Amino acid sequence: MSGAFLFGDDTKIKEGDTVKRTKRVASMPVGEAMIGRVINPLGQPIERPRIHQDKTIFSAGTQSAGVIQRQPVKQPLQNRPQSRPTA
């Protein structure tokens, strides 16, 4: 069994084409230069794409952090509907 993810343009790929693997785990850039940026699902900046990006890469295959331990909820949160004036 083999599997693959295609990230990017697929318009020129057709049945029977030869594909090669990159031997890399899916990843995306992270860091200060990415804060506040609008990115596509591949982690590429959409607006102002030529701005310097951090070279720090986050691998999608890493183990995520566990759930932290906390005190149990002893008092429920009271959510009251708020009335708004109608125009």
Residue frames as qw, qx, qy, qz and C-alpha x, y, z in Angstrom:
[[0.000, 0.889, 0.458, 0.000, 0.00, 0.00, 0.00],
 [0.422, 0.032, -0.006, 0.906, 1.26, 3.46, -0.77],
 [0.035, -0.881, -0.459, 0.111, -0.09, 6.87, 0.02],
 [0.425, 0.135, 0.080, 0.891, 0.79, 10.41, -0.85],
 [0.011, 0.823, 0.368, -0.432, -0.22, 13.98, -0.17],
 [0.459, 0.455, 0.317, 0.694, -0.15, 16.49, -2.96],
 [0.195, -0.768, -0.243, 0.560, 0.57, 20.01, -1.80],
 [0.089, -0.464, 0.337, 0.814, 0.30, 22.49, -4.61],
 [0.526, 0.435, -0.249, -0.687, -0.77, 22.65, -8.23],
 [0.575, 0.001, 0.818, -0.014, -2.30, 19.43, -9.56],
 [0.600, 0.633, 0.075, -0.482, -3.43, 20.63, -12.98],
 [0.431, 0.631, -0.596, -0.245, -0.51, 19.01, -14.85],
 [0.236, -0.250, 0.928, -0.145, -0.70, 15.62, -13.14],
 [0.765, 0.129, -0.240, -0.583, -2.56, 12.81, -14.86],
 [0.929, -0.166, 0.297, -0.146, -3.03, 9.08, -14.47],
 [0.921, 0.272, 0.024, 0.276, 0.14, 7.12, -15.17],
 [0.195, 0.860, -0.311, 0.353, 2.56, 9.96, -14.31],
 [0.737, -0.049, -0.488, 0.465, 5.64, 9.07, -12.28],
 [0.302, -0.881, 0.058, -0.359, 5.85, 10.79, -8.91],
 [0.615, 0.197, -0.565, 0.514, 8.73, 10.89, -6.43],
 [0.559, -0.752, -0.338, 0.087, 8.76, 11.33, -2.69],
 [0.121, 0.856, -0.264, 0.427, 10.68, 14.06, -0.89],
 [0.693, -0.090, -0.601, 0.388, 11.50, 11.87, 2.14],
 [0.029, 0.195, -0.365, 0.910, 10.33, 14.76, 4.36],
 [0.076, -0.537, -0.791, 0.284, 7.49, 14.95, 6.86],
 [0.040, 0.789, 0.395, 0.469, 4.87, 17.62, 6.17],
 [0.449, -0.421, -0.299, 0.729, 5.99, 20.86, 7.79],
 [0.157, 0.872, 0.296, 0.356, 5.47, 24.61, 7.73],
 [0.367, 0.355, -0.296, 0.807, 7.44, 27.74, 8.71],
 [0.467, -0.777, -0.418, 0.053, 6.93, 29.22, 12.18],
 [0.540, -0.139, -0.180, 0.810, 8.37, 32.17, 14.09],
 [0.065, -0.578, -0.238, 0.778, 8.19, 35.92, 14.57],
 [0.071, 0.208, -0.475, -0.852, 7.91, 36.70, 10.84],
 [0.198, -0.293, -0.857, -0.374, 4.73, 34.61, 10.62],
 [0.054, -0.483, -0.657, 0.577, 2.85, 36.38, 13.44],
 [0.263, 0.626, 0.215, -0.702, -0.16, 38.24, 12.06],
 [0.096, 0.295, -0.680, -0.664, 0.35, 36.92, 8.52],
 [0.809, 0.265, 0.184, -0.491, -2.45, 35.55, 6.36],
 [0.113, -0.387, 0.876, 0.265, -1.38, 32.13, 5.11],
 [0.737, 0.110, -0.427, -0.512, -2.85, 29.42, 2.91],
 [0.931, -0.295, 0.072, -0.202, -3.31, 25.81, 4.13],
 [0.873, 0.246, -0.216, 0.360, 0.29, 25.06, 3.14],
 [0.575, -0.643, -0.100, 0.495, 1.66, 27.75, 5.46],
 [0.462, 0.208, 0.273, 0.818, 2.66, 30.05, 2.60],
 [0.012, 0.497, 0.261, -0.828, 1.99, 33.79, 3.05],
 [0.390, 0.665, 0.608, 0.188, -0.82, 35.07, 0.82],
 [0.111, 0.986, 0.080, 0.092, -0.26, 38.78, 1.26],
 [0.008, -0.888, 0.457, -0.037, 3.22, 40.25, 0.84],
 [0.998, -0.037, -0.004, 0.041, 4.81, 36.86, 0.04],
 [0.670, 0.518, -0.279, 0.452, 8.32, 38.24, -0.43],
 [0.345, -0.803, 0.309, -0.375, 8.79, 39.42, 3.17],
 [0.262, 0.426, -0.831, 0.243, 11.63, 37.58, 4.92],
 [0.853, -0.343, -0.204, -0.336, 10.40, 34.46, 6.66],
 [0.499, -0.598, 0.607, -0.154, 11.91, 32.65, 9.61],
 [0.484, 0.373, -0.772, -0.174, 13.83, 29.52, 8.75],
 [0.312, -0.136, 0.831, -0.440, 12.35, 27.68, 11.74],
 [0.543, -0.010, -0.640, -0.544, 10.23, 24.77, 10.52],
 [0.568, -0.161, 0.598, -0.542, 7.55, 22.94, 12.51],
 [0.192, 0.090, -0.931, -0.296, 7.09, 19.31, 11.57],
 [0.681, -0.181, -0.113, -0.700, 3.48, 18.10, 11.43],
 [0.808, -0.017, -0.587, -0.050, 4.63, 14.66, 12.55],
 [0.174, 0.308, -0.668, 0.655, 5.73, 15.66, 16.05],
 [0.357, -0.464, -0.791, 0.177, 3.96, 14.59, 19.22],
 [0.164, -0.708, -0.138, -0.673, 1.64, 17.31, 20.50],
 [0.024, -0.310, 0.618, -0.722, 1.69, 18.54, 24.07],
 [0.269, -0.347, -0.894, 0.087, -0.47, 16.73, 26.58],
 [0.334, -0.751, -0.338, -0.459, -3.47, 18.11, 28.40],
 [0.130, 0.390, -0.549, 0.728, -2.52, 20.05, 31.51],
 [0.384, -0.440, -0.779, 0.228, -3.88, 19.12, 34.91],
 [0.111, -0.375, 0.079, -0.917, -6.16, 21.69, 36.53],
 [0.219, 0.110, 0.717, -0.652, -8.64, 22.00, 39.36],
 [0.073, 0.465, 0.846, 0.250, -12.17, 20.80, 38.61],
 [0.166, -0.397, -0.190, -0.882, -14.88, 23.38, 37.95],
 [0.138, -0.280, -0.802, 0.510, -16.76, 24.03, 41.20],
 [0.235, 0.601, 0.361, -0.674, -19.02, 26.89, 40.12],
 [0.531, 0.489, 0.601, 0.343, -20.79, 26.95, 36.74],
 [0.166, -0.068, 0.207, 0.962, -20.32, 29.91, 34.43],
 [0.265, 0.657, 0.580, -0.403, -23.44, 32.08, 34.31],
 [0.167, 0.077, 0.514, 0.838, -24.24, 33.18, 30.77],
 [0.234, 0.619, 0.538, -0.522, -27.10, 35.66, 30.71],
 [0.415, 0.574, 0.511, 0.488, -28.71, 36.81, 27.49],
 [0.168, -0.398, -0.093, 0.897, -28.07, 40.47, 26.88],
 [0.377, 0.771, 0.511, -0.055, -30.71, 42.65, 25.33],
 [0.347, -0.085, 0.298, 0.885, -29.70, 44.98, 22.55],
 [0.308, 0.588, 0.236, -0.709, -31.66, 48.03, 21.47],
 [0.518, 0.389, 0.670, 0.364, -33.35, 47.62, 18.12],
 [0.079, -0.283, 0.164, 0.941, -33.26, 50.42, 15.64]]
